[in-house]
Amino acid sequence: MPAEPERDHPARRGQAGGRGAPQEEHEPERLQKVLARLGVGSRREIEEWVVAGRITVNGEPAELGQKIGPGDRVKVNGRLLSVKFAARAPRVLIYHKPEGEIVSREDPDGRPTVFERLPLLRKGRWIAVGRLDFNTSGLLLFTNDGTLANRLMHPRYELEREYAVRLLGELTDEQIESLKVGIQLEDGLARFTSLTDQGGEGANHWYKVTLSEGRNREVRRMFEAVGLTVSRLMRVRYGPVTLSSRLKRGMWMEMPEEEVYKLAGLPQPQRQVSARTAEKARQVRVHTTTPRGRT
């Protein structure tokens, strides 16, 4: 069922749903989300206060859905709040690459590229974590953070890749052993860390293999070295990320922020609120719980 590794270099056609440190970047957030995080009130209460004109941003009445950033001055009932922002985690997309797409931004032959499917970024660009052949399908990760991309691809981290492979023919015990011990290719010794028989019908037979590197066409070349041809290849896992059966070909989904920090091997940042800010927030809430004009 799956795809093979390509050289690891530094959908929304449908949406389903170094140290690897994230870049220090502060993205604007919705006003009600920021104030709710400070304990000023619930998001619904804050929306009511916006409508009532009780909140200003940079001296102007706030608007529903408005986003604020580190440079904005926010007042509730005339009281200035100290609003702090945490650095945003890198973004990571999980994409189910179909066969017939190239992992490149442009192709002289005009073939479709995986980047045509991805959502637009306001700044920066998507970086493919490794590659897959034109005729290989399966799991492909993208991130907007170069440091994280490098961490996921660097050989020293030995992130395991898992592939489903369909062969024309069946492996002998001797061939299985040689593929696990090591096959000499033109660019060095290559071996599968695991190889399991998945069964099959007729001339086709399925295997599941894992390896901890991503040299160009490595899976195909290893089977060719023992005299068998790969008729279909799909990557089903990259490190801890597994391709979900719900994610159909040509579709992508965004990895939740907490999972991105786990993938990067970093603790999630704790959003700190100073005691002074918390006290101000409590005072603001006491004074604004009852909308103006009501008793």
Short mmCIF file of the C-alpha atoms (twelve columns), coordinates in Angstrom:
data_MODEL
# 
_entry.id   MODEL 
# 
loop_
_atom_site.group_PDB 
_atom_site.id 
_atom_site.type_symbol 
_atom_site.label_atom_id 
_atom_site.label_alt_id 
_atom_site.label_comp_id 
_atom_site.label_asym_id 
_atom_site.label_seq_id 
_atom_site.Cartn_x 
_atom_site.Cartn_y 
_atom_site.Cartn_z 
_atom_site.pdbx_PDB_model_num 
ATOM 1   C CA . MET A 1   0.000   0.000   0.000   1 
ATOM 2   C CA . PRO A 2   2.773   2.688   0.589   1 
ATOM 3   C CA . ALA A 3   5.756   4.836   -0.641  1 
ATOM 4   C CA . GLU A 4   9.476   4.951   -0.572  1 
ATOM 5   C CA . PRO A 5   11.990  7.331   0.796   1 
ATOM 6   C CA . GLU A 6   13.638  9.938   -1.254  1 
ATOM 7   C CA . ARG A 7   16.655  11.961  -0.423  1 
ATOM 8   C CA . ASP A 8   16.056  13.961  2.756   1 
ATOM 9   C CA . HIS A 9   17.068  17.529  1.988   1 
ATOM 10  C CA . PRO A 10  16.941  20.596  3.963   1 
ATOM 11  C CA . ALA A 11  -5.761  19.792  0.955   1 
ATOM 12  C CA . ARG A 12  -6.574  21.740  0.983   1 
ATOM 13  C CA . ARG A 13  -8.098  20.084  -1.871  1 
ATOM 14  C CA . GLY A 14  -9.656  18.754  1.106   1 
ATOM 15  C CA . GLN A 15  -8.746  19.331  4.704   1 
ATOM 16  C CA . ALA A 16  -9.307  16.478  7.122   1 
ATOM 17  C CA . GLY A 17  -9.673  17.945  9.941   1 
ATOM 18  C CA . GLY A 18  20.395  22.239  15.744  1 
ATOM 19  C CA . ARG A 19  17.746  21.652  18.522  1 
ATOM 20  C CA . GLY A 20  14.546  21.929  16.667  1 
ATOM 21  C CA . ALA A 21  13.667  25.081  18.526  1 
ATOM 22  C CA . PRO A 22  10.684  26.966  17.139  1 
ATOM 23  C CA . GLN A 23  11.232  30.372  15.664  1 
ATOM 24  C CA . GLU A 24  10.568  33.310  17.998  1 
ATOM 25  C CA . GLU A 25  7.558   34.633  16.229  1 
ATOM 26  C CA . HIS A 26  4.484   36.290  17.685  1 
ATOM 27  C CA . GLU A 27  1.351   35.992  15.597  1 
ATOM 28  C CA . PRO A 28  -1.711  38.187  16.166  1 
ATOM 29  C CA . GLU A 29  -4.475  36.478  18.137  1 
ATOM 30  C CA . ARG A 30  -8.175  37.176  18.523  1 
ATOM 31  C CA . LEU A 31  -8.904  39.772  21.171  1 
ATOM 32  C CA . GLN A 32  -11.409 37.652  23.078  1 
ATOM 33  C CA . LYS A 33  -8.993  34.711  23.188  1 
ATOM 34  C CA . VAL A 34  -6.176  36.833  24.642  1 
ATOM 35  C CA . LEU A 35  -8.361  38.496  27.277  1 
ATOM 36  C CA . ALA A 36  -10.014 35.216  28.241  1 
ATOM 37  C CA . ARG A 37  -6.536  33.715  28.754  1 
ATOM 38  C CA . LEU A 38  -5.749  36.591  31.142  1 
ATOM 39  C CA . GLY A 39  -8.866  35.802  33.163  1 
ATOM 40  C CA . VAL A 40  -10.672 39.034  32.288  1 
ATOM 41  C CA . GLY A 41  -13.853 37.133  31.425  1 
ATOM 42  C CA . SER A 42  -15.230 34.399  29.248  1 
ATOM 43  C CA . ARG A 43  -15.026 34.794  25.483  1 
ATOM 44  C CA . ARG A 44  -18.783 35.351  25.312  1 
ATOM 45  C CA . GLU A 45  -18.624 38.051  28.002  1 
ATOM 46  C CA . ILE A 46  -15.761 39.769  26.223  1 
ATOM 47  C CA . GLU A 47  -17.702 39.769  22.955  1 
ATOM 48  C CA . GLU A 48  -20.597 41.446  24.771  1 
ATOM 49  C CA . TRP A 49  -18.236 44.100  26.144  1 
ATOM 50  C CA . VAL A 50  -16.888 44.741  22.648  1 
ATOM 51  C CA . VAL A 51  -20.429 45.331  21.390  1 
ATOM 52  C CA . ALA A 52  -21.060 47.634  24.383  1 
ATOM 53  C CA . GLY A 53  -17.953 49.690  23.536  1 
ATOM 54  C CA . ARG A 54  -16.139 48.845  26.767  1 
ATOM 55  C CA . ILE A 55  -12.932 47.674  25.102  1 
ATOM 56  C CA . THR A 56  -10.563 49.811  23.052  1 
ATOM 57  C CA . VAL A 57  -7.485  48.878  21.040  1 
ATOM 58  C CA . ASN A 58  -4.975  51.666  20.470  1 
ATOM 59  C CA . GLY A 59  -7.599  54.238  21.440  1 
ATOM 60  C CA . GLU A 60  -10.240 52.974  19.006  1 
ATOM 61  C CA . PRO A 61  -13.322 50.889  19.849  1 
ATOM 62  C CA . ALA A 62  -12.589 47.193  19.470  1 
ATOM 63  C CA . GLU A 63  -14.411 45.132  16.859  1 
ATOM 64  C CA . LEU A 64  -15.708 41.578  17.005  1 
ATOM 65  C CA . GLY A 65  -13.157 39.149  15.613  1 
ATOM 66  C CA . GLN A 66  -10.360 41.727  15.831  1 
ATOM 67  C CA . LYS A 67  -6.832  40.403  16.231  1 
ATOM 68  C CA . ILE A 68  -4.186  42.040  18.398  1 
ATOM 69  C CA . GLY A 69  -0.427  41.724  18.607  1 
ATOM 70  C CA . PRO A 70  2.403   42.605  21.019  1 
ATOM 71  C CA . GLY A 71  2.426   46.296  20.000  1 
ATOM 72  C CA . ASP A 72  -1.273  46.933  20.646  1 
ATOM 73  C CA . ARG A 73  -2.590  48.795  23.727  1 
ATOM 74  C CA . VAL A 74  -5.772  47.242  25.089  1 
ATOM 75  C CA . LYS A 75  -8.029  48.934  27.621  1 
ATOM 76  C CA . VAL A 76  -11.120 47.546  29.331  1 
ATOM 77  C CA . ASN A 77  -13.337 50.239  30.867  1 
ATOM 78  C CA . GLY A 78  -10.410 52.604  30.487  1 
ATOM 79  C CA . ARG A 79  -7.941  50.391  32.363  1 
ATOM 80  C CA . LEU A 80  -4.781  49.470  30.439  1 
ATOM 81  C CA . LEU A 81  -3.959  45.752  30.493  1 
ATOM 82  C CA . SER A 82  -0.500  44.237  30.255  1 
ATOM 83  C CA . VAL A 83  -0.985  41.703  27.475  1 
ATOM 84  C CA . LYS A 84  1.722   39.119  26.887  1 
ATOM 85  C CA . PHE A 85  2.120   36.848  23.889  1 
ATOM 86  C CA . ALA A 86  3.875   33.514  23.686  1 
ATOM 87  C CA . ALA A 87  5.949   32.563  20.666  1 
ATOM 88  C CA . ARG A 88  3.852   30.566  18.239  1 
ATOM 89  C CA . ALA A 89  4.810   26.963  17.593  1 
ATOM 90  C CA . PRO A 90  6.008   26.004  14.115  1 
ATOM 91  C CA . ARG A 91  3.227   24.832  11.819  1 
ATOM 92  C CA . VAL A 92  3.271   21.257  10.544  1 
ATOM 93  C CA . LEU A 93  1.036   19.813  7.835   1 
ATOM 94  C CA . ILE A 94  0.367   16.113  7.332   1 
ATOM 95  C CA . TYR A 95  -0.242  15.452  3.635   1 
ATOM 96  C CA . HIS A 96  -1.339  12.275  1.868   1 
ATOM 97  C CA . LYS A 97  0.593   12.458  -1.383  1 
ATOM 98  C CA . PRO A 98  -0.982  10.643  -4.328  1 
ATOM 99  C CA . GLU A 99  1.040   9.086   -7.113  1 
ATOM 100 C CA . GLY A 100 1.643   11.467  -10.014 1 
ATOM 101 C CA . GLU A 101 2.775   14.526  -8.038  1 
ATOM 102 C CA . ILE A 102 6.320   15.818  -7.821  1 
ATOM 103 C CA . VAL A 103 7.882   17.106  -4.588  1 
ATOM 104 C CA . SER A 104 9.172   20.326  -6.121  1 
ATOM 105 C CA . ARG A 105 7.862   23.864  -6.457  1 
ATOM 106 C CA . GLU A 106 8.257   23.871  -10.226 1 
ATOM 107 C CA . ASP A 107 8.603   21.194  -12.881 1 
ATOM 108 C CA . PRO A 108 9.945   21.810  -16.420 1 
ATOM 109 C CA . ASP A 109 7.590   19.128  -17.709 1 
ATOM 110 C CA . GLY A 110 4.554   20.809  -16.183 1 
ATOM 111 C CA . ARG A 111 3.656   17.936  -13.875 1 
ATOM 112 C CA . PRO A 112 1.508   18.747  -10.818 1 
ATOM 113 C CA . THR A 113 3.424   19.492  -7.615  1 
ATOM 114 C CA . VAL A 114 2.508   18.806  -4.007  1 
ATOM 115 C CA . PHE A 115 2.813   22.514  -3.202  1 
ATOM 116 C CA . GLU A 116 -0.220  23.313  -5.349  1 
ATOM 117 C CA . ARG A 117 -2.396  21.555  -2.782  1 
ATOM 118 C CA . LEU A 118 -1.130  23.354  0.325   1 
ATOM 119 C CA . PRO A 119 -2.688  26.387  2.038   1 
ATOM 120 C CA . LEU A 120 -1.032  29.755  1.445   1 
ATOM 121 C CA . LEU A 121 1.229   31.260  4.098   1 
ATOM 122 C CA . ARG A 122 1.115   34.982  4.800   1 
ATOM 123 C CA . LYS A 123 4.874   34.893  5.275   1 
ATOM 124 C CA . GLY A 124 7.544   32.242  4.960   1 
ATOM 125 C CA . ARG A 125 7.139   29.088  2.905   1 
ATOM 126 C CA . TRP A 126 6.339   25.432  3.320   1 
ATOM 127 C CA . ILE A 127 9.368   23.127  3.533   1 
ATOM 128 C CA . ALA A 128 8.960   19.475  2.579   1 
ATOM 129 C CA . VAL A 129 10.384  17.078  5.167   1 
ATOM 130 C CA . GLY A 130 12.135  14.662  2.824   1 
ATOM 131 C CA . ARG A 131 10.796  13.637  -0.559  1 
ATOM 132 C CA . LEU A 132 8.765   10.951  -2.245  1 
ATOM 133 C CA . ASP A 133 9.115   9.764   -5.837  1 
ATOM 134 C CA . PHE A 134 6.692   10.853  -8.541  1 
ATOM 135 C CA . ASN A 135 5.247   7.321   -8.495  1 
ATOM 136 C CA . THR A 136 5.311   6.961   -4.715  1 
ATOM 137 C CA . SER A 137 2.396   7.872   -2.457  1 
ATOM 138 C CA . GLY A 138 1.809   8.287   1.245   1 
ATOM 139 C CA . LEU A 139 2.782   10.421  4.197   1 
ATOM 140 C CA . LEU A 140 4.602   13.674  3.539   1 
ATOM 141 C CA . LEU A 141 5.233   16.301  6.224   1 
ATOM 142 C CA . PHE A 142 5.594   20.042  5.654   1 
ATOM 143 C CA . THR A 143 6.644   22.746  8.098   1 
ATOM 144 C CA . ASN A 144 7.243   26.493  7.977   1 
ATOM 145 C CA . ASP A 145 10.241  26.160  10.324  1 
ATOM 146 C CA . GLY A 146 13.627  25.376  8.770   1 
ATOM 147 C CA . THR A 147 15.205  24.317  12.068  1 
ATOM 148 C CA . LEU A 148 12.456  21.807  12.739  1 
ATOM 149 C CA . ALA A 149 12.652  20.505  9.150   1 
ATOM 150 C CA . ASN A 150 16.388  19.936  9.554   1 
ATOM 151 C CA . ARG A 151 15.877  18.133  12.848  1 
ATOM 152 C CA . LEU A 152 13.315  15.793  11.310  1 
ATOM 153 C CA . MET A 153 15.581  14.972  8.364   1 
ATOM 154 C CA . HIS A 154 19.062  14.903  9.907   1 
ATOM 155 C CA . PRO A 155 20.564  11.374  9.959   1 
ATOM 156 C CA . ARG A 156 21.780  11.722  13.542  1 
ATOM 157 C CA . TYR A 157 18.198  11.678  14.852  1 
ATOM 158 C CA . GLU A 158 17.490  8.399   12.995  1 
ATOM 159 C CA . LEU A 159 13.760  8.948   12.690  1 
ATOM 160 C CA . GLU A 160 12.269  5.703   11.462  1 
ATOM 161 C CA . ARG A 161 10.355  5.617   8.180   1 
ATOM 162 C CA . GLU A 162 7.836   2.862   7.516   1 
ATOM 163 C CA . TYR A 163 6.635   1.789   4.061   1 
ATOM 164 C CA . ALA A 164 4.115   -0.612  2.604   1 
ATOM 165 C CA . VAL A 165 5.623   -2.289  -0.452  1 
ATOM 166 C CA . ARG A 166 3.952   -4.364  -3.162  1 
ATOM 167 C CA . LEU A 167 6.326   -6.632  -5.085  1 
ATOM 168 C CA . LEU A 168 5.992   -8.584  -8.285  1 
ATOM 169 C CA . GLY A 169 6.959   -11.876 -6.737  1 
ATOM 170 C CA . GLU A 170 7.761   -13.130 -3.247  1 
ATOM 171 C CA . LEU A 171 10.939  -12.910 -1.183  1 
ATOM 172 C CA . THR A 172 12.843  -16.013 -0.164  1 
ATOM 173 C CA . ASP A 173 14.146  -16.428 3.376   1 
ATOM 174 C CA . GLU A 174 17.672  -15.758 2.087   1 
ATOM 175 C CA . GLN A 175 16.604  -12.507 0.411   1 
ATOM 176 C CA . ILE A 176 14.823  -11.349 3.574   1 
ATOM 177 C CA . GLU A 177 17.923  -12.025 5.623   1 
ATOM 178 C CA . SER A 178 20.221  -10.159 3.228   1 
ATOM 179 C CA . LEU A 179 17.881  -7.129  3.168   1 
ATOM 180 C CA . LYS A 180 17.945  -7.004  6.983   1 
ATOM 181 C CA . VAL A 181 21.687  -7.578  7.309   1 
ATOM 182 C CA . GLY A 182 22.563  -5.107  4.554   1 
ATOM 183 C CA . ILE A 183 22.658  -4.686  0.789   1 
ATOM 184 C CA . GLN A 184 25.595  -2.942  -0.865  1 
ATOM 185 C CA . LEU A 185 24.312  -0.133  -3.100  1 
ATOM 186 C CA . GLU A 186 26.338  2.302   -5.183  1 
ATOM 187 C CA . ASP A 187 26.106  4.903   -2.390  1 
ATOM 188 C CA . GLY A 188 26.860  2.557   0.506   1 
ATOM 189 C CA . LEU A 189 25.390  -0.208  2.639   1 
ATOM 190 C CA . ALA A 190 21.612  -0.141  3.141   1 
ATOM 191 C CA . ARG A 191 19.405  -2.313  5.315   1 
ATOM 192 C CA . PHE A 192 15.877  -2.566  6.643   1 
ATOM 193 C CA . THR A 193 15.536  -2.420  10.421  1 
ATOM 194 C CA . SER A 194 12.431  -4.581  10.058  1 
ATOM 195 C CA . LEU A 195 10.720  -6.507  7.243   1 
ATOM 196 C CA . THR A 196 7.404   -8.327  7.691   1 
ATOM 197 C CA . ASP A 197 5.295   -10.341 5.275   1 
ATOM 198 C CA . GLN A 198 1.804   -8.873  4.750   1 
ATOM 199 C CA . GLY A 199 0.530   -11.521 2.336   1 
ATOM 200 C CA . GLY A 200 -0.866  -11.134 -1.167  1 
ATOM 201 C CA . GLU A 201 -2.648  -12.705 -4.101  1 
ATOM 202 C CA . GLY A 202 -1.414  -13.887 -7.472  1 
ATOM 203 C CA . ALA A 203 1.870   -12.382 -8.602  1 
ATOM 204 C CA . ASN A 204 1.682   -9.493  -6.109  1 
ATOM 205 C CA . HIS A 205 2.928   -9.717  -2.568  1 
ATOM 206 C CA . TRP A 206 2.865   -7.056  0.177   1 
ATOM 207 C CA . TYR A 207 5.596   -6.349  2.730   1 
ATOM 208 C CA . LYS A 208 6.022   -3.740  5.428   1 
ATOM 209 C CA . VAL A 209 9.531   -2.377  5.923   1 
ATOM 210 C CA . THR A 210 11.207  0.194   8.151   1 
ATOM 211 C CA . LEU A 211 14.505  2.025   7.850   1 
ATOM 212 C CA . SER A 212 16.070  5.009   9.598   1 
ATOM 213 C CA . GLU A 213 17.395  6.994   6.653   1 
ATOM 214 C CA . GLY A 214 16.047  8.471   3.459   1 
ATOM 215 C CA . ARG A 215 18.428  8.069   0.555   1 
ATOM 216 C CA . ASN A 216 17.180  8.623   -2.973  1 
ATOM 217 C CA . ARG A 217 14.946  5.724   -4.149  1 
ATOM 218 C CA . GLU A 218 16.455  3.564   -1.430  1 
ATOM 219 C CA . VAL A 219 13.566  1.134   -0.951  1 
ATOM 220 C CA . ARG A 220 13.178  0.470   -4.685  1 
ATOM 221 C CA . ARG A 221 16.915  0.053   -5.192  1 
ATOM 222 C CA . MET A 222 17.207  -2.436  -2.330  1 
ATOM 223 C CA . PHE A 223 14.553  -4.717  -3.767  1 
ATOM 224 C CA . GLU A 224 15.993  -4.349  -7.257  1 
ATOM 225 C CA . ALA A 225 19.347  -5.471  -5.828  1 
ATOM 226 C CA . VAL A 226 17.809  -8.841  -4.877  1 
ATOM 227 C CA . GLY A 227 16.062  -9.200  -8.240  1 
ATOM 228 C CA . LEU A 228 12.503  -8.057  -7.434  1 
ATOM 229 C CA . THR A 229 10.507  -5.100  -8.770  1 
ATOM 230 C CA . VAL A 230 8.422   -2.760  -6.615  1 
ATOM 231 C CA . SER A 231 5.022   -2.266  -8.251  1 
ATOM 232 C CA . ARG A 232 3.606   0.020   -5.580  1 
ATOM 233 C CA . LEU A 233 5.135   1.951   -2.700  1 
ATOM 234 C CA . MET A 234 3.545   4.011   0.071   1 
ATOM 235 C CA . ARG A 235 5.024   5.673   3.131   1 
ATOM 236 C CA . VAL A 236 2.754   5.057   6.127   1 
ATOM 237 C CA . ARG A 237 4.807   6.502   8.978   1 
ATOM 238 C CA . TYR A 238 7.523   9.097   9.546   1 
ATOM 239 C CA . GLY A 239 8.977   8.983   13.063  1 
ATOM 240 C CA . PRO A 240 6.020   9.191   15.474  1 
ATOM 241 C CA . VAL A 241 3.589   10.438  12.804  1 
ATOM 242 C CA . THR A 242 1.352   7.795   11.232  1 
ATOM 243 C CA . LEU A 243 -0.783  8.301   8.136   1 
ATOM 244 C CA . SER A 244 -4.414  8.249   9.204   1 
ATOM 245 C CA . SER A 245 -6.866  6.157   7.201   1 
ATOM 246 C CA . ARG A 246 -9.242  9.152   7.389   1 
ATOM 247 C CA . LEU A 247 -6.824  11.315  5.418   1 
ATOM 248 C CA . LYS A 248 -7.595  10.577  1.789   1 
ATOM 249 C CA . ARG A 249 -5.168  11.068  -1.092  1 
ATOM 250 C CA . GLY A 250 -4.568  14.692  -2.021  1 
ATOM 251 C CA . MET A 251 -5.785  15.923  1.375   1 
ATOM 252 C CA . TRP A 252 -3.912  17.578  4.242   1 
ATOM 253 C CA . MET A 253 -4.505  18.259  7.905   1 
ATOM 254 C CA . GLU A 254 -2.667  20.516  10.334  1 
ATOM 255 C CA . MET A 255 -0.954  18.974  13.330  1 
ATOM 256 C CA . PRO A 256 -2.199  20.353  16.682  1 
ATOM 257 C CA . GLU A 257 0.250   22.678  18.442  1 
ATOM 258 C CA . GLU A 258 0.844   20.345  21.393  1 
ATOM 259 C CA . GLU A 259 1.787   17.528  19.017  1 
ATOM 260 C CA . VAL A 260 4.173   19.831  17.147  1 
ATOM 261 C CA . TYR A 261 6.116   20.461  20.362  1 
ATOM 262 C CA . LYS A 262 6.286   16.709  21.000  1 
ATOM 263 C CA . LEU A 263 7.514   16.158  17.444  1 
ATOM 264 C CA . ALA A 264 10.206  18.802  17.953  1 
ATOM 265 C CA . GLY A 265 11.251  17.200  21.233  1 
ATOM 266 C CA . LEU A 266 10.592  20.382  23.188  1 
ATOM 267 C CA . PRO A 267 8.477   21.125  26.272  1 
ATOM 268 C CA . GLN A 268 5.365   23.143  25.625  1 
ATOM 269 C CA . PRO A 269 5.846   26.769  26.683  1 
ATOM 270 C CA . GLN A 270 3.825   27.837  29.683  1 
ATOM 271 C CA . ARG A 271 1.922   31.039  29.094  1 
ATOM 272 C CA . GLN A 272 2.787   33.103  32.131  1 
ATOM 273 C CA . VAL A 273 0.557   35.835  33.491  1 
ATOM 274 C CA . SER A 274 2.189   38.200  36.007  1 
ATOM 275 C CA . ALA A 275 0.561   38.621  39.439  1 
ATOM 276 C CA . ARG A 276 -0.017  42.303  38.716  1 
ATOM 277 C CA . THR A 277 -1.726  41.548  35.403  1 
ATOM 278 C CA . ALA A 278 -3.844  38.833  37.021  1 
ATOM 279 C CA . GLU A 279 -4.946  41.219  39.762  1 
ATOM 280 C CA . LYS A 280 -5.836  43.896  37.195  1 
ATOM 281 C CA . ALA A 281 -7.808  41.327  35.247  1 
ATOM 282 C CA . ARG A 282 -9.772  40.355  38.355  1 
ATOM 283 C CA . GLN A 283 -10.539 43.995  39.089  1 
ATOM 284 C CA . VAL A 284 -11.660 44.602  35.508  1 
ATOM 285 C CA . ARG A 285 -13.986 41.623  35.675  1 
ATOM 286 C CA . VAL A 286 -15.583 42.818  38.909  1 
ATOM 287 C CA . HIS A 287 -16.276 46.208  37.358  1 
ATOM 288 C CA . THR A 288 -17.603 44.927  34.056  1 
ATOM 289 C CA . THR A 289 -19.686 41.870  34.846  1 
ATOM 290 C CA . THR A 290 -22.894 43.893  34.602  1 
ATOM 291 C CA . PRO A 291 -23.353 45.536  31.177  1 
ATOM 292 C CA . ARG A 292 -23.783 49.268  31.127  1 
ATOM 293 C CA . GLY A 293 -27.330 50.544  31.564  1 
ATOM 294 C CA . ARG A 294 -28.438 47.579  33.650  1 
ATOM 295 C CA . THR A 295 -28.805 47.200  37.400  1 
# 
